[in-house]
């Protein structure tokens, strides 16, 4: 059961791409959900969504449970990059928890 008293502050920065509300809420929801599953403390996460030529890059950084987490994923679509990012992040957090 996720603890609703936790505060997850997610800051999103867009680089070389339009800051759409759809992308913003998609990334925020996904990252919030993942953090709720694994992180048991207030956490501030910085997300960068950027486009470099044909590369759509999603990146997240935060500090939790005494460790720094940095995950970067890329694909040809920002939504796909965010999904890959969530998969990698979940794997990293799961390993850290064990």
Rosetta blueprint (number, residue, H / E / L):
1 X L
2 X L
3 X L
4 X L
5 X L
6 X L
7 X L
8 X E
9 X E
10 X E
11 X E
12 X E
13 X E
14 X E
15 X E
16 X L
17 X L
18 X L
19 X L
20 X L
21 X H
22 X H
23 X H
24 X H
25 X H
26 X H
27 X H
28 X H
29 X H
30 X H
31 X H
32 X H
33 X H
34 X H
35 X H
36 X H
37 X H
38 X H
39 X L
40 X L
41 X L
42 X L
43 X E
44 X E
45 X E
46 X E
47 X E
48 X E
49 X E
50 X E
51 X E
52 X E
53 X L
54 X L
55 X E
56 X E
57 X E
58 X E
59 X E
60 X E
61 X E
62 X E
63 X E
64 X E
65 X L
66 X L
67 X E
68 X E
69 X E
70 X E
71 X E
72 X E
73 X E
74 X E
75 X E
76 X L
77 X L
78 X H
79 X H
80 X H
81 X H
82 X H
83 X H
84 X H
85 X H
86 X H
87 X H
88 X H
89 X H
90 X H
91 X H
92 X H
93 X H
94 X H
95 X H
96 X H
97 X H
98 X L
